[in-house]
Amino acid sequence: MVRTAGPQLTEAIRDSQQRFVFPCCAPYYREPLVLVRGSGVFVEDAEGRRYLDAFSGILTTSVGHCHPDVVERVRAQVGTLGHTSTLYLTEPIVEAARRLSGIAPGRLTKCYFTNSGTEALETAIMTARMYTGRTEIIALRHAYHGRTHLATEVTAQAGWRPLASQIAGIKHARAPYCYRSEYAGRCDDEAADAFARDIEEVILTTTNGQPAAFLAETILGVGGYVVPPPGYFQRAAEIIRRYGGVFICDEVQAGFGRTGTKWFGIEHWDVEPDIMFTAKGIANGFPVGATIATPEIADAWHGKTISTFGGNPVAMTAVVATLDVMSREDTPARSAARGIQLRRGLDALAQQYPWIGDVRGMGLMQAMEIVEDPETKTPDAQRAKAVLEAAKAEGLLVGLAGLFGNVVRIAPSMLITQDETAEVVERLGKACQAAHLP
């Protein structure tokens, strides 16, 4: 492969990607970006152009690209002890577990480390089934939980389910998606009651009445940053526990201060999960997933299990270093402040462009749903893609989501500054103006 920076390197990498990588692993943009370096909220492509990254590697570079504190400590660990597996104890793994249990809600104190959110999900479901002695799982429509066989079955978007349903015992309740419901414009207690009642109806009509768990993202990420109405999770948790199941909370995207003021999204609703799992921003880009449970639930796993790379000392050092930065910088407070600033900018754009049908989110997890008409709410994926491409032209990276691919996602590093946030809004405004043109 050609190594000289510039257009030649870009084309060489694009060509190799087409020849040697599964085509299902498709990159963004008509002309995919070839990124070579990053620092803070900025990345640079092979031709030297800088981009303001407002998607943070799908909410993963939580404290910015190549944060010097994380880099320094990981570099030192690589030169000290790179790998052992969980057959041996190391200080990094027990310190990471101790730190996580210190900020996790309620009585969640025992951790199991894996390599990704998908593996953390699988661990959570297996743990719930062993603890309850039951098998049936209630999840939400519009949800996304990962790419393995089980994870795609729990996921409820056709585009992310490449195989016909083959795993029994997975049921899906109605997502608390106010914008696309009869409760649009009044996402209130009545809406919370109605969406929660559907969970009970699913239990009574599509299961044997003895579910193992209810599983939900606190904010539906790939579903389009859908925020449930206040009171929904209190009612959902009460229902699943009344039927003898446990509540599993997915904090892969919403965790570590991303939603503002709280460490985890579920804390906004004063609900304590029985099991919680997370990944992405936990280690600022290193491959880590974590499942956290109450002691009695964690202790219910009596069979043999191992994760060769889960708990790897280098990855665990990245967790501890990232949590140190988050604590020092107070990412919940920073996300709250910058989230208010970002939301004001998005609301102003919605006033200007009627095809921005809904603006929603919490903290630094914000989205715009793009529609053909604000009355019919017909999804407009084509214009959403136009915004994505136009943002790239303005040197801004954002994401797409939603069942129909019509939701623009904005989720920068939680250490983004006030000036950088203003720059995100300015560049996104120019992108919307370009996408508005016929």
C-alpha positions in Angstrom: 0.0 0.0 0.0 1.2 3.5 -0.8 2.1 5.4 2.4 2.6 8.9 1.1 0.0 11.3 2.5 -2.3 12.9 0.0 -4.9 11.8 -2.6 -2.8 8.8 -3.6 -3.0 7.4 0.0 -6.7 8.1 0.1 -7.4 6.2 -3.1 -5.1 3.3 -2.0 -6.9 2.8 1.3 -10.4 3.1 -0.4 -9.4 0.5 -2.9 -8.0 -1.9 -0.3 -11.2 -1.5 1.7 -13.3 -2.6 -1.2 -11.0 -5.5 -2.0 -10.3 -6.9 1.5 -13.2 -5.9 3.9 -16.7 -7.3 4.1 -18.9 -5.0 2.1 -21.5 -5.1 4.9 -19.0 -3.0 6.9 -19.9 0.1 4.9 -18.4 3.5 5.7 -20.3 6.9 5.7 -20.3 9.2 2.7 -20.3 8.9 -1.1 -16.5 9.3 -0.9 -15.5 7.6 2.4 -13.2 9.6 4.7 -9.7 8.2 5.4 -8.8 9.4 8.8 -5.2 9.4 10.0 -5.0 11.3 13.3 -7.0 13.0 15.9 -6.7 15.3 18.9 -9.5 16.6 21.1 -12.6 17.2 19.1 -10.7 17.3 15.8 -9.6 14.6 13.3 -7.5 14.9 10.2 -7.9 13.0 6.9 -5.1 11.6 4.7 -5.1 14.8 2.7 -4.6 17.0 5.7 -8.1 18.4 6.0 -9.4 18.8 9.6 -12.9 18.0 10.7 -14.7 18.8 13.9 -15.9 15.4 15.2 -19.4 15.8 16.6 -20.1 12.1 16.6 -17.0 11.0 18.6 -16.6 7.6 17.0 -20.2 6.8 17.8 -20.1 8.3 21.3 -16.8 6.5 22.1 -14.0 9.1 22.3 -15.8 10.4 25.3 -12.9 12.7 26.5 -11.6 13.5 23.1 -9.2 11.9 20.6 -5.9 10.8 22.0 -6.4 12.5 25.4 -2.8 12.9 26.7 -3.6 11.4 30.2 -5.1 8.3 28.7 -2.3 7.9 26.1 0.4 8.3 28.7 -1.0 5.7 31.1 -1.8 3.2 28.4 1.7 3.6 26.9 3.2 2.9 30.3 1.0 -0.2 30.8 1.8 -1.6 27.4 5.5 -1.6 28.4 4.8 -3.2 31.7 2.2 -6.0 31.3 0.2 -6.3 28.1 -2.0 -9.4 28.6 -2.8 -12.1 31.1 -6.4 -13.2 30.6 -8.9 -13.4 33.5 -7.1 -16.6 34.8 -4.8 -14.2 36.8 -5.4 -11.1 38.9 -4.1 -7.7 38.0 -4.4 -4.3 39.7 -5.9 -2.6 36.7 -9.0 -5.0 36.5 -9.9 -4.8 40.2 -9.3 -1.0 40.2 -11.5 -0.5 37.1 -14.2 -2.7 38.8 -13.9 -0.7 42.1 -14.2 2.6 40.3 -17.2 1.5 38.3 -19.0 0.2 41.3 -18.4 3.6 43.0 -20.4 5.5 40.4 -23.0 2.9 39.4 -26.5 3.5 40.6 -28.0 1.7 43.6 -26.5 -1.7 44.7 -24.7 -2.4 41.4 -21.3 -3.4 42.7 -20.0 -6.5 40.8 -18.5 -6.2 37.3 -17.7 -8.5 34.4 -15.5 -7.1 31.7 -15.7 -8.0 28.0 -14.6 -6.4 24.8 -17.7 -4.7 23.6 -21.3 -3.6 24.3 -22.6 -6.6 22.4 -20.7 -9.0 24.7 -21.8 -7.0 27.7 -25.4 -7.4 26.6 -25.0 -11.2 26.2 -23.5 -11.4 29.7 -26.4 -9.4 31.1 -29.0 -11.6 29.5 -27.3 -14.9 30.5 -26.9 -13.6 34.1 -30.6 -12.6 34.3 -31.6 -16.0 33.0 -29.5 -17.9 35.5 -30.6 -15.7 38.4 -34.3 -16.0 37.6 -34.3 -19.6 36.2 -36.3 -18.2 33.3 -35.6 -17.5 29.7 -38.0 -15.0 28.1 -36.8 -11.4 27.5 -38.9 -8.3 26.8 -37.1 -5.6 24.8 -38.2 -2.5 22.9 -39.1 -1.9 19.3 -36.7 0.5 17.6 -33.9 -0.7 19.9 -30.4 -1.7 18.9 -28.2 -3.8 21.1 -25.4 -5.2 19.0 -24.3 -7.5 16.2 -24.1 -11.1 17.5 -26.9 -13.6 16.9 -28.5 -13.0 20.2 -28.0 -9.2 20.1 -29.6 -8.9 16.6 -32.6 -10.9 17.9 -33.0 -8.5 20.8 -32.6 -5.6 18.3 -35.8 -4.4 16.8 -35.0 -2.8 13.5 -35.3 -4.8 10.3 -32.1 -3.4 8.7 -30.0 -4.6 11.6 -31.5 -8.1 11.7 -30.0 -9.9 8.7 -31.4 -13.3 9.6 -34.9 -14.5 10.1 -35.8 -14.8 13.8 -34.4 -18.0 15.2 -34.1 -17.5 19.0 -37.2 -18.2 21.0 -38.2 -16.2 24.0 -37.5 -12.7 22.7 -40.5 -10.3 22.7 -40.7 -6.6 21.9 -42.9 -4.0 23.5 -43.8 -0.6 22.1 -41.0 1.9 22.2 -41.8 5.1 24.3 -41.4 7.2 21.1 -43.7 10.2 21.8 -43.0 12.0 18.5 -44.4 9.1 16.5 -47.4 8.4 18.7 -50.6 9.9 19.8 -48.7 11.6 22.5 -46.6 13.9 20.3 -46.2 17.3 21.9 -47.2 16.0 25.3 -44.8 13.4 26.4 -46.3 13.2 30.0 -47.5 10.9 32.7 -50.3 9.7 30.5 -47.9 8.7 27.8 -45.6 7.0 30.3 -48.6 4.9 31.6 -49.7 3.9 28.1 -46.2 2.8 26.9 -45.6 0.9 30.2 -48.9 -0.9 30.0 -47.8 -2.3 26.7 -45.0 -4.1 28.5 -47.5 -5.8 30.7 -49.7 -6.7 27.7 -46.7 -8.2 26.0 -46.0 -10.3 29.1 -49.6 -11.5 29.3 -50.2 -12.2 25.7 -46.9 -13.3 24.1 -45.0 -15.0 27.0 -45.7 -17.7 29.5 -46.2 -14.9 32.1 -42.8 -15.6 33.7 -40.3 -13.3 32.0 -36.6 -13.3 33.0 -36.0 -9.6 32.3 -37.1 -6.4 30.7 -34.2 -4.8 28.7 -34.0 -1.2 27.5 -31.7 1.6 26.5 -32.3 4.6 28.7 -32.2 6.6 25.5 -32.7 4.7 22.2 -29.4 5.4 20.4 -29.6 3.8 17.0 -33.3 4.3 17.3 -32.8 8.0 16.9 -32.1 9.4 20.4 -35.6 8.6 21.6 -36.1 10.0 25.1 -38.9 8.3 27.1 -41.5 10.3 29.0 -40.9 11.0 32.7 -42.2 8.1 34.9 -41.9 5.5 32.2 -39.0 3.6 33.6 -40.4 3.6 37.2 -43.5 2.0 35.8 -41.6 -0.4 33.6 -39.4 -1.6 36.4 -42.4 -2.1 38.7 -44.1 -4.2 36.1 -41.2 -6.5 35.3 -40.5 -7.1 39.0 -44.1 -7.8 39.8 -43.9 -10.6 37.3 -40.7 -12.0 38.8 -38.2 -10.6 36.3 -35.3 -8.2 36.5 -34.7 -4.8 34.9 -31.6 -4.7 32.6 -30.5 -1.2 31.7 -28.4 -0.5 28.5 -26.1 2.4 29.1 -23.7 1.8 26.2 -24.4 5.2 24.7 -26.0 7.2 27.5 -23.4 6.5 30.2 -20.6 8.4 32.0 -22.2 11.8 32.1 -23.3 11.9 28.4 -26.9 12.8 29.3 -25.9 15.6 31.7 -25.9 16.1 35.5 -25.9 12.3 36.2 -23.3 9.6 35.6 -25.9 7.3 34.0 -29.0 8.0 32.0 -31.3 5.8 34.2 -30.5 8.0 37.2 -32.6 10.8 35.7 -35.6 8.7 36.4 -34.6 7.6 39.9 -34.7 3.9 39.0 -32.1 1.4 40.2 -31.5 -1.4 37.6 -30.8 -4.9 38.7 -28.2 -5.3 35.9 -26.6 -2.6 33.9 -24.2 -2.8 31.0 -22.1 -0.3 29.2 -19.2 0.2 26.7 -18.2 2.8 24.1 -17.1 5.9 26.1 -15.9 3.8 29.1 -12.3 3.7 27.9 -12.2 6.5 25.3 -11.8 4.2 22.3 -10.3 1.1 23.8 -12.4 -2.1 23.4 -14.1 -2.6 26.7 -17.6 -3.7 27.7 -18.8 -4.0 31.3 -21.7 -5.7 32.9 -22.5 -4.6 36.4 -25.0 -6.4 38.7 -26.1 -6.5 42.3 -24.2 -9.0 44.4 -27.0 -11.6 44.6 -27.5 -11.6 40.9 -23.8 -11.7 40.0 -23.3 -14.6 42.4 -26.0 -16.6 40.6 -23.6 -17.4 37.8 -22.1 -20.8 38.8 -21.0 -22.3 35.5 -17.6 -21.9 34.0 -16.9 -18.8 31.9 -13.9 -16.8 30.7 -13.2 -13.8 28.5 -9.7 -14.1 27.0 -9.4 -10.4 26.3 -12.0 -9.1 28.7 -10.2 -7.3 31.6 -7.0 -7.0 29.6 -4.7 -4.8 31.7 -4.1 -2.3 28.9 -7.8 -1.9 28.3 -8.5 -1.7 32.1 -5.8 1.0 32.5 -7.6 2.9 29.7 -10.8 2.6 31.8 -9.3 3.9 35.0 -7.4 6.7 33.1 -10.6 7.8 31.3 -12.7 7.7 34.5 -10.0 9.9 36.2 -10.4 12.4 33.5 -14.2 12.3 33.6 -14.2 12.8 37.4 -11.7 15.6 37.3 -13.5 17.4 34.5 -16.9 16.5 35.8 -18.4 15.2 32.6 -22.0 15.2 33.9 -21.8 18.9 34.5 -20.0 19.7 31.3 -22.4 17.7 29.2 -25.3 19.5 30.9 -23.9 23.0 30.2 -22.8 22.3 26.6 -25.9 20.3 26.0 -28.1 23.4 26.8 -26.0 25.4 24.4 -26.2 22.8 21.6 -29.9 22.3 22.1 -30.6 26.0 21.7 -28.8 26.0 18.4 -30.7 22.9 17.2 -34.0 24.4 18.2 -33.2 27.6 16.3 -32.5 25.5 13.2 -35.8 23.7 13.6 -37.5 27.1 13.6 -35.8 28.0 10.4 -36.3 24.7 8.5 -39.8 23.0 8.7 -38.3 19.7 7.6 -36.6 19.4 11.0 -39.7 17.7 12.5 -38.3 17.1 16.0 -35.3 18.0 18.1 -34.7 15.8 21.1 -32.1 14.3 23.4 -30.4 15.0 26.7 -27.0 16.6 27.5 -24.6 16.0 24.7 -26.8 13.3 23.1 -29.0 15.4 20.7 -30.7 14.7 17.5 -32.8 16.2 14.7 -35.5 14.0 13.0 -35.8 15.0 9.3 -39.2 14.7 7.7 -40.8 15.6 4.3 -43.6 17.5 6.0 -44.1 18.4 9.7 -47.8 17.4 9.5 -47.5 14.0 7.9 -44.1 13.3 9.5 -43.1 11.2 6.5 -39.4 10.3 7.1 -37.0 12.0 4.7 -33.8 9.9 4.7 -32.6 11.5 1.5 -32.5 15.0 3.1 -30.9 13.5 6.2 -28.1 12.1 4.0 -27.8 15.5 2.3 -27.3 17.1 5.7 -24.6 14.4 6.5 -22.8 15.1 3.2 -23.1 18.9 3.5 -21.8 18.8 7.1 -18.7 16.9 5.8 -18.2 19.6 3.2 -18.3 22.1 6.1 -15.7 20.1 8.0 -18.2 18.6 10.5 -18.8 15.0 11.3 -22.3 13.9 12.5 -24.2 10.6 12.5 -27.4 9.1 11.1 -29.9 6.9 12.9 -33.5 6.0 13.2 -35.5 3.1 11.8 -35.7 5.0 8.4 -32.2 6.6 8.5 -33.7 10.1 8.8 -32.3 11.2 12.2 -29.2 13.3 12.4 -27.2 12.6 15.6 -24.9 15.0 17.3 -22.7 13.7 20.2 -19.2 15.3 20.5 -16.6 14.6 23.1 -17.9 15.6 26.6 -14.9 17.9 26.9 -15.9 20.0 24.0 -15.6 23.7 24.8 -18.1 26.5 24.5 -16.4 27.9 21.4 -16.2 24.5 19.8 -19.9 23.9 20.5 -20.7 27.2 18.9 -18.6 26.0 15.9 -20.6 22.8 15.7 -23.9 24.8 15.5 -22.5 27.2 13.0 -21.2 24.5 10.6 -24.4 22.4 11.0 -26.4 25.5 10.2 -24.5 25.9 6.9 -25.0 22.2 6.2 -28.8 22.6 6.7 -28.8 25.6 4.4 -27.1 23.6 1.7 -29.4 20.7 2.2 -32.4 23.0 2.0 -31.6 24.1 -1.5 -33.5 22.2 -4.3 
